[in-house]
Amino acid sequence: MRTAICLFAAAASLGAADLFRDDFSKLPARIFNEPIKQLTNAIQEYHYLEHRGVPLGVWANAICHWDGWTGGDEDGKTYVEQHEVNTLARIMNPLLITGDPEWSDYTLEVKVRPLLLTDMAGIAFRYHTNRHYYLFALTGGRRAVLRVRLPFEKKLRVAEWRDLAQAEFHYDVKRWYTLKVENDGPRIRAYVDGKLLMEASDGEILKGKIGVTSNIPARFTDVRVSVSEAADKAIRQRIAAREAEQKRLRDENPRMRLWKKFETPRFGAGRNVRFGDLDGDGRIDMLIGQNIRKASRNSFDHLSCLTAVNLDGKVLWQIGRPDPYNDVLANDTPFQIHDIDGDGKEEVVMVKDFKIQILEGKTGKVKRWAWMPEAPKDNKERPYELEVGDSIYFADFAGAGKRHDIVIKDRYRTFWVFDNQLNLKWQSQVNTGHFPFSLDVDGDKREELAIGYSLFSPTGKRLWSLDEAVSDHSDGIVVGNFSGDPSREPRVYMWASDEGFIMADLKGNILLRQRVGHTQSPSIAKYRPDLPGLQLMTINFWRNPGIVTLFDHDGKILTQGEPIHSGSPMLPVNWRGDGQEFVLLSPNVKEGGLMDGHLRRVVLFPDDGHPDLACNALNLTGDERDEIVVWDANRVWIYTQDRPLTGKKIYAPERNPDYNESNYRVNISLPRWRER
């Protein structure tokens, strides 16, 4: 871990007692984060950004979408300040963190100056995730508290804490206070200004990072982490063992080799790209969409430009005027590549200018179009008479063996079903969530539609709905049997934002609910070859970003960690071709790469200047293993393996079709092998 190496290198000159020191003098006197363009901070759900304003060095903003941190100076002394009142204190706390997961048996000392007395300001220690750490804080103007945050909530949007100790301590906003905690195994001693206020013993977490935190404006400076020589030696040994294991794992895997790269001048975009054979030459092309955010930020986004390019960078056609300002997005947009009429040639199906349009894939010329339906009169926001569309999904409701039915949804409420002649067949209103999923549940060859928390028949009958039982929107839904036992009945898996992870049977009965935080970007693959069936991996975003949870097919939590402090598309990657799959965390050199089912970064990106805003994984060279496409608004780079596959057969998992692409779909990778 690069952060740990930097911290220990800095500590070497400080003597064995000092693990880390910082007075924040390397951070500027300005706001650290701010929104990009007109976007909400949801941009970091599936784009990688090192920061949105200021590099933080060895520190990290654990709640990446929280823009409340700033640097400053007081009487010549540098500090960081959390400058906002946290209105979400029931569920999250702003955190600025540093250190290494292997830090243990340390003393943490920080100077703190609260600027308001209504809530807490303090220090975090033994930090595992932003939902799992210890807190020592001053609160309410008259108390000091020692608590541990637990990772799973019992009540919706109410953080679960266990109080360990508290003491009366009156303080004001006019001076600095030195908060100190001593850790010795499970034992904790907490001090203010050198006076011991409380002691406790708790073994929930015995090691972890450190940080500063507050729910009200507060300043922090002079952070010091010290350890005994014996603790220092033990920490170094554990980190060395971890690094040796990761080096061994990385050496066992193919490295990334650059295969292709090209420029996308003025027409590039963020994660708003579709892949398919547009020109009919048997090779995959890219369709890049730019967008204009109108009316209400994410809810009424309009496609402004579509550019079709092959993987040599040749522009095949373009619709609309490109503009670099329209590159990034924080939502889906309604366009896909699909052979919608079954003639063997790919079309582009999109919603633009309030029209459903089918374009010839090779030229971009309009083949057929129809007006979008009228927007429901009772929508809370209704800037237009006609709908603009949010995303497009293709299903087979007719049992024809081809997905030629078109599902178009708005953001969270209404969806419409059209045939491939653009005739409206049926429509409904539910909590739609972000993106649906279809599967033939009853064996009649016609697919049912799972959308939000509801299941519909092929003719539009609502078979059941959990809208009354689940309050937040769905960030992913899938139906399937992932147990490895073909006799098992499929289950319905739902990632329910703040409601966490929910599993139900085919009749809509909830079997399990795990409140692990705001879960999204779920993927299902063979992440753990040592376990039966497939594993489900998800990452949190709002209020607790970067927490990755791995479930088995029965919903049991296998592991949880925080390998990154933002969101990720969490894409399955068939990198080795031997049945072991990895997840693509991000294209970043320091924080990204491919991660295994133990949350270890086992394949890294080369430090070669590649773009790292957006990414996808798909088979492009034909050997069944995935290539990795990374891009930003200006460039596309594609990586493949640095060595050929050996063996008589190759793992060739069955994936979601490219024509059902979305930033919010559940990415599925079902086992399948091919002879070579």
FENGIFEN-V354180 format. One record per residue. N is the residue number from 1. RES is the residue in three letters. PHI is phi as a letter, one per 30 degrees, with the letter a starting at -180 (none if undefined). PSI is psi in whole degrees, 0 to 359 (* if undefined). OMEGA is omega in radians with two decimals (999 if undefined). Layout:
# FENGIFEN-V354180
<<N/RES/PHI/PSI/OMEGA> <N/RES/PHI/PSI/OMEGA>>
This chain:
# FENGIFEN-V354180
<<1/MET/none/121/-3.03> <2/ARG/d/322/3.14> <3/THR/e/314/-3.11> <4/ALA/d/318/-3.14> <5/ILE/d/316/3.13> <6/CYS/d/317/-3.09> <7/LEU/d/317/-3.14> <8/PHE/d/326/3.09> <9/ALA/d/319/3.11> <10/ALA/d/327/-3.08> <11/ALA/d/340/-3.06> <12/ALA/e/324/-3.11> <13/SER/d/356/-3.06> <14/LEU/c/351/-3.09> <15/GLY/j/162/-3.02> <16/ALA/d/335/-3.06> <17/ALA/d/335/-3.05> <18/ASP/c/116/3.07> <19/LEU/d/326/-3.07> <20/PHE/a/142/3.00> <21/ARG/b/145/3.04> <22/ASP/a/139/3.05> <23/ASP/c/12/3.10> <24/PHE/i/18/-3.12> <25/SER/d/343/3.13> <26/LYS/d/353/3.12> <27/LEU/c/141/-3.04> <28/PRO/d/161/3.10> <29/ALA/d/76/-3.12> <30/ARG/a/169/3.03> <31/ILE/d/135/-3.07> <32/PHE/d/322/-3.06> <33/ASN/b/148/3.02> <34/GLU/a/154/-3.12> <35/PRO/d/153/3.11> <36/ILE/c/125/3.11> <37/LYS/h/228/3.14> <38/GLN/c/8/-2.97> <39/LEU/d/151/2.82> <40/THR/d/167/-3.14> <41/ASN/d/8/3.02> <42/ALA/d/350/3.08> <43/ILE/e/330/-3.10> <44/GLN/d/6/3.04> <45/GLU/d/321/-3.08> <46/TYR/b/12/2.93> <47/HIS/c/148/3.04> <48/TYR/c/126/3.01> <49/LEU/b/125/3.10> <50/GLU/d/325/3.09> <51/HIS/a/171/3.04> <52/ARG/c/47/3.12> <53/GLY/l/298/-3.01> <54/VAL/b/127/2.98> <55/PRO/d/136/-3.04> <56/LEU/c/8/3.09> <57/GLY/i/234/-3.10> <58/VAL/d/352/3.12> <59/TRP/c/160/3.09> <60/ALA/b/139/3.02> <61/ASN/d/102/-3.03> <62/ALA/d/333/3.06> <63/ILE/c/84/-2.89> <64/CYS/e/331/-3.10> <65/HIS/d/1/3.11> <66/TRP/d/118/-3.07> <67/ASP/c/40/-3.02> <68/GLY/c/8/-3.08> <69/TRP/c/142/3.11> <70/THR/b/157/3.01> <71/GLY/c/167/3.13> <72/GLY/a/182/3.14> <73/ASP/b/139/3.07> <74/GLU/b/115/-3.12> <75/ASP/h/42/3.12> <76/GLY/i/2/-3.14> <77/LYS/c/128/-3.14> <78/THR/d/151/-3.13> <79/TYR/a/168/2.84> <80/VAL/c/149/-3.12> <81/GLU/b/134/2.91> <82/GLN/c/110/-2.84> <83/HIS/c/8/-3.10> <84/GLU/c/155/2.98> <85/VAL/d/123/-3.08> <86/ASN/d/107/3.13> <87/THR/d/357/3.13> <88/LEU/c/29/-3.04> <89/ALA/d/337/3.11> <90/ARG/d/336/-3.01> <91/ILE/b/337/-3.11> <92/MET/a/161/3.08> <93/ASN/b/132/3.02> <94/PRO/e/138/-3.07> <95/LEU/b/133/2.97> <96/LEU/c/119/-2.95> <97/ILE/b/161/3.05> <98/THR/a/174/3.07> <99/GLY/j/200/-3.06> <100/ASP/b/145/3.13> <101/PRO/e/340/-3.11> <102/GLU/d/358/3.10> <103/TRP/d/133/3.13> <104/SER/a/165/3.06> <105/ASP/h/44/-3.10> <106/TYR/c/164/2.98> <107/THR/c/126/3.12> <108/LEU/c/131/-3.12> <109/GLU/b/129/-3.11> <110/VAL/b/139/3.00> <111/LYS/d/131/-3.04> <112/VAL/b/136/3.02> <113/ARG/b/100/3.06> <114/PRO/d/144/3.11> <115/LEU/c/358/3.09> <116/LEU/a/149/-3.02> <117/LEU/c/2/-2.98> <118/THR/d/343/-3.11> <119/ASP/a/192/-2.92> <120/MET/d/154/2.92> <121/ALA/b/132/-3.07> <122/GLY/a/207/-3.05> <123/ILE/b/146/3.09> <124/ALA/c/143/3.12> <125/PHE/b/167/-2.98> <126/ARG/h/47/-3.04> <127/TYR/d/121/3.05> <128/HIS/c/307/3.02> <129/THR/b/174/3.13> <130/ASN/d/4/2.98> <131/ARG/c/11/-3.02> <132/HIS/a/94/-3.09> <133/TYR/a/171/3.07> <134/TYR/c/151/-3.10> <135/LEU/b/131/2.94> <136/PHE/b/120/-2.98> <137/ALA/b/157/2.92> <138/LEU/c/139/-3.09> <139/THR/a/144/3.03> <140/GLY/i/6/3.13> <141/GLY/i/357/-3.03> <142/ARG/b/5/-3.08> <143/ARG/b/152/2.88> <144/ALA/c/137/-3.07> <145/VAL/b/148/3.05> <146/LEU/b/120/-3.01> <147/ARG/b/164/2.99> <148/VAL/b/130/3.06> <149/ARG/d/134/-3.13> <150/LEU/c/148/-2.94> <151/PRO/d/344/-3.05> <152/PHE/b/132/-3.10> <153/GLU/d/148/3.01> <154/LYS/c/328/3.11> <155/LYS/c/145/-3.11> <156/LEU/d/128/3.07> <157/ARG/h/31/3.02> <158/VAL/b/111/-3.11> <159/ALA/d/144/3.14> <160/GLU/c/117/3.13> <161/TRP/b/151/2.95> <162/ARG/c/120/3.14> <163/ASP/d/131/-3.14> <164/LEU/c/322/3.14> <165/ALA/a/159/3.00> <166/GLN/a/159/-3.12> <167/ALA/b/147/3.06> <168/GLU/d/129/3.11> <169/PHE/a/111/-3.12> <170/HIS/d/134/-3.13> <171/TYR/b/169/3.11> <172/ASP/b/190/-3.05> <173/VAL/c/10/-2.98> <174/LYS/c/356/3.14> <175/ARG/b/171/3.13> <176/TRP/d/148/3.06> <177/TYR/b/138/3.12> <178/THR/c/112/3.10> <179/LEU/c/134/-3.12> <180/LYS/b/137/3.00> <181/VAL/b/137/3.05> <182/GLU/c/129/-3.14> <183/ASN/c/128/3.10> <184/ASP/b/94/-2.99> <185/GLY/i/230/3.11> <186/PRO/d/346/-3.05> <187/ARG/d/141/3.12> <188/ILE/b/132/3.00> <189/ARG/b/130/-3.05> <190/ALA/c/132/-3.06> <191/TYR/b/152/2.88> <192/VAL/b/125/-3.13> <193/ASP/h/41/3.07> <194/GLY/i/356/-3.13> <195/LYS/c/126/3.11> <196/LEU/d/121/-3.13> <197/LEU/c/327/-3.06> <198/MET/a/157/3.07> <199/GLU/b/152/3.10> <200/ALA/a/165/3.03> <201/SER/b/125/-3.09> <202/ASP/a/130/-3.08> <203/GLY/c/19/3.13> <204/GLU/e/312/3.08> <205/ILE/b/134/-3.10> <206/LEU/c/351/3.14> <207/LYS/a/165/3.10> <208/GLY/l/180/-3.08> <209/LYS/d/180/3.11> <210/ILE/b/166/3.13> <211/GLY/a/176/3.03> <212/VAL/c/149/-3.02> <213/THR/a/150/3.04> <214/SER/a/152/3.02> <215/ASN/c/357/3.12> <216/ILE/b/165/3.08> <217/PRO/e/130/-3.11> <218/ALA/a/152/3.13> <219/ARG/c/152/-3.10> <220/PHE/b/143/3.04> <221/THR/a/174/3.06> <222/ASP/h/64/3.08> <223/VAL/d/130/3.11> <224/ARG/b/131/3.04> <225/VAL/b/122/-3.11> <226/SER/b/153/-3.11> <227/VAL/b/163/3.00> <228/SER/d/166/3.11> <229/GLU/d/322/-3.14> <230/ALA/d/317/3.11> <231/ALA/d/320/3.12> <232/ASP/d/316/-3.14> <233/LYS/d/318/-3.13> <234/ALA/d/320/3.12> <235/ILE/d/314/-3.13> <236/ARG/d/321/-3.14> <237/GLN/d/319/3.13> <238/ARG/d/319/3.12> <239/ILE/d/319/3.12> <240/ALA/d/320/3.12> <241/ALA/d/320/3.11> <242/ARG/d/316/-3.14> <243/GLU/d/323/3.12> <244/ALA/d/319/3.11> <245/GLU/d/317/3.14> <246/GLN/d/322/3.09> <247/LYS/d/319/3.11> <248/ARG/d/315/-3.14> <249/LEU/d/319/-3.14> <250/ARG/d/325/3.12> <251/ASP/d/334/-3.13> <252/GLU/d/342/-3.05> <253/ASN/c/149/3.02> <254/PRO/e/142/3.06> <255/ARG/d/167/3.14> <256/MET/d/133/3.09> <257/ARG/b/130/3.14> <258/LEU/d/127/-3.12> <259/TRP/c/312/3.14> <260/LYS/b/157/2.95> <261/LYS/a/149/3.10> <262/PHE/a/167/-3.10> <263/GLU/c/155/3.07> <264/THR/b/67/-3.01> <265/PRO/d/121/3.07> <266/ARG/i/336/-3.06> <267/PHE/c/4/-3.12> <268/GLY/d/167/-3.08> <269/ALA/a/177/3.02> <270/GLY/d/220/-3.08> <271/ARG/d/66/3.13> <272/ASN/b/58/-3.00> <273/VAL/b/143/3.03> <274/ARG/b/150/-3.13> <275/PHE/c/137/3.11> <276/GLY/l/168/-3.13> <277/ASP/d/87/-3.06> <278/LEU/d/320/-3.02> <279/ASP/c/2/3.04> <280/GLY/i/20/-3.12> <281/ASP/c/6/3.12> <282/GLY/i/2/3.14> <283/ARG/c/151/-3.09> <284/ILE/d/138/3.05> <285/ASP/c/172/3.11> <286/MET/c/141/3.02> <287/LEU/c/115/-2.99> <288/ILE/c/124/-3.11> <289/GLY/c/128/2.93> <290/GLN/c/159/-3.01> <291/ASN/b/155/3.05> <292/ILE/c/126/-3.13> <293/ARG/d/114/-3.07> <294/LYS/b/158/2.94> <295/ALA/i/301/-3.06> <296/SER/a/62/3.08> <297/ARG/h/257/-2.98> <298/ASN/d/342/-2.94> <299/SER/d/340/-3.08> <300/PHE/b/55/-3.14> <301/ASP/d/142/-3.13> <302/HIS/b/133/2.98> <303/LEU/d/131/-3.13> <304/SER/c/331/-3.12> <305/CYS/a/135/3.00> <306/LEU/c/130/3.12> <307/THR/b/122/3.09> <308/ALA/c/127/3.12> <309/VAL/b/149/2.97> <310/ASN/d/176/-3.02> <311/LEU/d/6/2.92> <312/ASP/c/0/3.11> <313/GLY/i/5/3.13> <314/LYS/d/127/3.10> <315/VAL/d/122/3.13> <316/LEU/d/319/3.05> <317/TRP/a/167/-3.12> <318/GLN/b/139/3.07> <319/ILE/b/132/3.14> <320/GLY/i/174/-3.12> <321/ARG/c/121/3.13> <322/PRO/d/147/3.08> <323/ASP/a/123/-3.09> <324/PRO/e/337/3.13> <325/TYR/d/334/-3.03> <326/ASN/c/32/-3.00> <327/ASP/d/312/-2.99> <328/VAL/c/165/-3.13> <329/LEU/a/166/3.11> <330/ALA/b/43/-3.09> <331/ASN/a/181/2.96> <332/ASP/d/164/2.96> <333/THR/b/147/-2.97> <334/PRO/d/83/2.96> <335/PHE/a/145/3.14> <336/GLN/b/164/3.00> <337/ILE/c/123/-3.09> <338/HIS/a/143/3.00> <339/ASP/d/83/-2.98> <340/ILE/d/336/-3.11> <341/ASP/c/1/3.04> <342/GLY/i/22/-3.14> <343/ASP/c/6/3.13> <344/GLY/i/0/-3.14> <345/LYS/b/139/-3.11> <346/GLU/d/139/2.98> <347/GLU/c/167/2.96> <348/VAL/c/125/3.08> <349/VAL/c/126/-3.06> <350/MET/a/165/2.94> <351/VAL/c/121/3.13> <352/LYS/b/136/3.13> <353/ASP/h/38/3.08> <354/PHE/i/19/3.13> <355/LYS/b/139/2.88> <356/ILE/d/125/-3.05> <357/GLN/b/139/3.01> <358/ILE/c/119/-3.09> <359/LEU/c/149/2.99> <360/GLU/d/125/-3.06> <361/GLY/d/328/-3.06> <362/LYS/d/328/-3.02> <363/THR/b/340/-3.06> <364/GLY/i/6/3.13> <365/LYS/d/144/-3.10> <366/VAL/d/126/3.08> <367/LYS/c/326/-3.09> <368/ARG/a/149/3.06> <369/TRP/a/162/3.08> <370/ALA/a/154/3.09> <371/TRP/d/146/3.02> <372/MET/d/156/3.11> <373/PRO/d/164/3.07> <374/GLU/d/140/3.07> <375/ALA/d/135/3.14> <376/PRO/e/136/-3.07> <377/LYS/d/333/-3.06> <378/ASP/c/15/3.03> <379/ASN/e/140/3.11> <380/LYS/d/322/3.04> <381/GLU/c/125/-3.08> <382/ARG/b/75/-3.10> <383/PRO/d/346/-3.09> <384/TYR/b/154/3.03> <385/GLU/d/324/-3.13> <386/LEU/c/154/-3.13> <387/GLU/d/151/3.09> <388/VAL/c/340/3.14> <389/GLY/i/148/3.14> <390/ASP/c/317/3.12> <391/SER/a/163/-3.11> <392/ILE/b/136/3.10> <393/TYR/b/142/3.12> <394/PHE/c/134/-3.12> <395/ALA/b/170/3.10> <396/ASP/c/87/3.13> <397/PHE/d/346/-3.10> <398/ALA/c/348/-3.08> <399/GLY/i/28/-3.09> <400/ALA/d/354/-3.09> <401/GLY/i/2/3.11> <402/LYS/b/140/-3.11> <403/ARG/d/86/-3.12> <404/HIS/c/6/3.02> <405/ASP/c/140/-3.01> <406/ILE/c/121/3.05> <407/VAL/c/122/3.07> <408/ILE/b/129/-3.12> <409/LYS/b/157/2.94> <410/ASP/c/192/-3.10> <411/ARG/c/96/2.91> <412/TYR/j/356/-3.01> <413/ARG/b/312/-2.97> <414/THR/b/146/3.00> <415/PHE/b/156/-3.09> <416/TRP/b/146/3.11> <417/VAL/c/126/3.13> <418/PHE/b/154/2.95> <419/ASP/d/181/-3.06> <420/ASN/d/1/2.98> <421/GLN/c/6/3.09> <422/LEU/i/25/3.01> <423/ASN/d/132/3.11> <424/LEU/d/124/-3.11> <425/LYS/c/314/3.08> <426/TRP/a/169/-3.13> <427/GLN/a/165/3.12> <428/SER/a/169/3.09> <429/GLN/b/125/3.06> <430/VAL/a/179/2.90> <431/ASN/d/94/-2.95> <432/THR/d/339/-2.99> <433/GLY/i/204/-3.03> <434/HIS/c/316/-2.99> <435/PHE/a/135/-3.06> <436/PRO/d/184/3.08> <437/PHE/a/142/-3.14> <438/SER/b/147/-3.13> <439/LEU/a/144/3.04> <440/ASP/d/100/-3.04> <441/VAL/d/323/-3.01> <442/ASP/c/4/3.04> <443/GLY/i/17/3.14> <444/ASP/c/11/3.12> <445/LYS/i/354/3.07> <446/ARG/c/138/-3.07> <447/GLU/d/142/2.91> <448/GLU/d/161/-3.10> <449/LEU/c/118/3.01> <450/ALA/c/120/-3.09> <451/ILE/b/129/-3.08> <452/GLY/i/249/3.07> <453/TYR/b/30/-3.06> <454/SER/b/156/3.05> <455/LEU/b/128/-3.12> <456/PHE/c/147/3.02> <457/SER/d/168/3.12> <458/PRO/d/341/-3.12> <459/THR/c/2/3.06> <460/GLY/j/6/3.09> <461/LYS/d/130/3.09> <462/ARG/d/113/-3.10> <463/LEU/d/321/3.02> <464/TRP/a/163/3.14> <465/SER/a/142/3.07> <466/LEU/c/19/-3.10> <467/ASP/e/328/3.13> <468/GLU/d/339/-3.07> <469/ALA/c/341/-3.08> <470/VAL/b/125/-2.99> <471/SER/c/328/-3.06> <472/ASP/d/168/-3.13> <473/HIS/d/160/-3.13> <474/SER/d/129/3.05> <475/ASP/c/6/3.08> <476/GLY/l/140/3.07> <477/ILE/b/143/3.10> <478/VAL/a/151/3.07> <479/VAL/b/132/3.12> <480/GLY/l/167/3.03> <481/ASN/c/105/-3.08> <482/PHE/c/18/-3.05> <483/SER/d/339/-3.01> <484/GLY/i/352/3.11> <485/ASP/c/108/-3.06> <486/PRO/d/346/3.14> <487/SER/d/349/-3.11> <488/ARG/d/144/3.08> <489/GLU/d/140/3.06> <490/PRO/e/155/3.08> <491/ARG/b/163/3.12> <492/VAL/c/121/-3.12> <493/TYR/c/130/-3.09> <494/MET/b/133/3.05> <495/TRP/c/110/-2.77> <496/ALA/c/41/3.11> <497/SER/h/231/-3.10> <498/ASP/d/340/3.11> <499/GLU/d/349/3.09> <500/GLY/i/215/-3.06> <501/PHE/c/132/-3.12> <502/ILE/b/137/3.08> <503/MET/b/134/-3.11> <504/ALA/b/165/3.03> <505/ASP/d/181/-3.05> <506/LEU/d/351/3.08> <507/LYS/c/1/3.11> <508/GLY/i/13/3.08> <509/ASN/d/124/-3.14> <510/ILE/d/124/-3.13> <511/LEU/c/331/-3.05> <512/LEU/a/144/3.06> <513/ARG/b/125/3.13> <514/GLN/b/112/3.12> <515/ARG/d/85/-3.10> <516/VAL/c/4/-3.08> <517/GLY/j/188/-3.06> <518/HIS/d/87/-3.03> <519/THR/d/141/3.05> <520/GLN/a/183/-3.09> <521/SER/h/48/-3.10> <522/PRO/d/149/3.02> <523/SER/b/154/-3.08> <524/ILE/b/123/-3.08> <525/ALA/a/179/3.09> <526/LYS/d/77/-3.13> <527/TYR/d/338/-3.14> <528/ARG/b/94/-3.13> <529/PRO/d/343/-3.13> <530/ASP/d/355/-3.09> <531/LEU/c/153/3.10> <532/PRO/d/152/3.07> <533/GLY/i/198/3.13> <534/LEU/c/165/-3.14> <535/GLN/c/150/-3.10> <536/LEU/c/125/-3.14> <537/MET/b/138/-3.14> <538/THR/b/161/3.09> <539/ILE/b/145/3.11> <540/ASN/d/156/3.00> <541/PHE/b/274/-2.97> <542/TRP/e/128/3.06> <543/ARG/i/347/3.09> <544/ASN/a/60/-3.01> <545/PRO/d/153/2.97> <546/GLY/i/356/-3.14> <547/ILE/d/119/-3.14> <548/VAL/c/130/3.10> <549/THR/b/131/3.06> <550/LEU/c/123/3.11> <551/PHE/c/155/2.90> <552/ASP/d/181/-3.03> <553/HIS/d/344/3.09> <554/ASP/c/4/3.11> <555/GLY/i/6/3.09> <556/LYS/d/134/3.13> <557/ILE/d/123/-3.13> <558/LEU/c/321/3.10> <559/THR/a/161/3.12> <560/GLN/a/140/3.12> <561/GLY/a/181/-3.12> <562/GLU/b/76/-3.08> <563/PRO/d/348/-3.10> <564/ILE/a/163/-3.08> <565/HIS/c/27/3.07> <566/SER/b/192/3.07> <567/GLY/d/183/3.14> <568/SER/a/147/3.05> <569/PRO/d/345/3.04> <570/MET/h/60/-3.06> <571/LEU/d/132/3.03> <572/PRO/d/141/-3.13> <573/VAL/b/121/3.04> <574/ASN/d/80/-3.01> <575/TRP/d/324/-3.04> <576/ARG/c/331/-3.10> <577/GLY/i/13/-3.08> <578/ASP/c/12/3.13> <579/GLY/j/346/3.07> <580/GLN/c/121/3.11> <581/GLU/c/152/3.09> <582/PHE/c/170/3.06> <583/VAL/c/139/3.14> <584/LEU/d/111/-3.07> <585/LEU/d/307/3.04> <586/SER/a/167/3.11> <587/PRO/d/4/-3.05> <588/ASN/d/143/-3.11> <589/VAL/d/316/-3.04> <590/LYS/d/319/-2.99> <591/GLU/c/356/-3.04> <592/GLY/c/207/-3.10> <593/GLY/j/191/3.11> <594/LEU/c/135/-3.05> <595/MET/c/141/3.14> <596/ASP/c/185/-3.08> <597/GLY/d/357/3.01> <598/HIS/c/12/3.13> <599/LEU/i/35/3.08> <600/ARG/c/134/3.14> <601/ARG/d/101/-2.94> <602/VAL/c/347/3.03> <603/VAL/b/127/-3.09> <604/LEU/c/154/3.01> <605/PHE/d/144/3.08> <606/PRO/d/150/3.12> <607/ASP/d/75/-2.99> <608/ASP/b/13/3.11> <609/GLY/i/17/-3.10> <610/HIS/d/157/3.04> <611/PRO/d/150/-3.11> <612/ASP/b/22/3.13> <613/LEU/d/314/-3.01> <614/ALA/b/164/-3.07> <615/CYS/a/162/2.99> <616/ASN/a/161/3.12> <617/ALA/b/124/3.11> <618/LEU/a/160/-3.11> <619/ASN/d/116/-3.12> <620/LEU/c/334/-3.07> <621/THR/c/350/3.01> <622/GLY/j/0/-3.12> <623/ASP/c/13/3.10> <624/GLU/i/337/3.05> <625/ARG/d/155/-3.09> <626/ASP/d/143/2.83> <627/GLU/c/162/3.14> <628/ILE/c/121/3.14> <629/VAL/c/126/3.11> <630/VAL/b/146/-3.08> <631/TRP/a/166/2.91> <632/ASP/b/199/-3.08> <633/ALA/d/347/-3.02> <634/ASN/c/339/-2.98> <635/ARG/b/154/2.98> <636/VAL/b/127/3.05> <637/TRP/b/144/-3.14> <638/ILE/b/130/-3.13> <639/TYR/c/146/3.00> <640/THR/b/183/-3.10> <641/GLN/d/153/-3.13> <642/ASP/d/5/-3.12> <643/ARG/b/151/3.12> <644/PRO/d/163/3.10> <645/LEU/d/142/3.03> <646/THR/c/157/-3.14> <647/GLY/j/166/-3.06> <648/LYS/c/344/3.10> <649/LYS/b/161/-3.07> <650/ILE/b/143/3.09> <651/TYR/d/126/-3.08> <652/ALA/b/72/-3.01> <653/PRO/d/149/3.09> <654/GLU/d/123/-3.01> <655/ARG/c/170/2.92> <656/ASN/e/140/3.08> <657/PRO/d/146/3.14> <658/ASP/d/336/-3.11> <659/TYR/d/351/3.03> <660/ASN/c/61/-3.12> <661/GLU/d/145/3.10> <662/SER/a/151/3.00> <663/ASN/d/353/-3.04> <664/TYR/b/10/-3.12> <665/ARG/d/157/2.96> <666/VAL/d/117/-3.14> <667/ASN/d/121/-3.03> <668/ILE/c/139/3.11> <669/SER/b/97/-3.05> <670/LEU/d/140/-3.07> <671/PRO/d/137/3.05> <672/ARG/a/141/3.14> <673/TRP/b/151/3.05> <674/ARG/b/144/3.01> <675/GLU/d/144/-3.12> <676/ARG/c/*/999>>
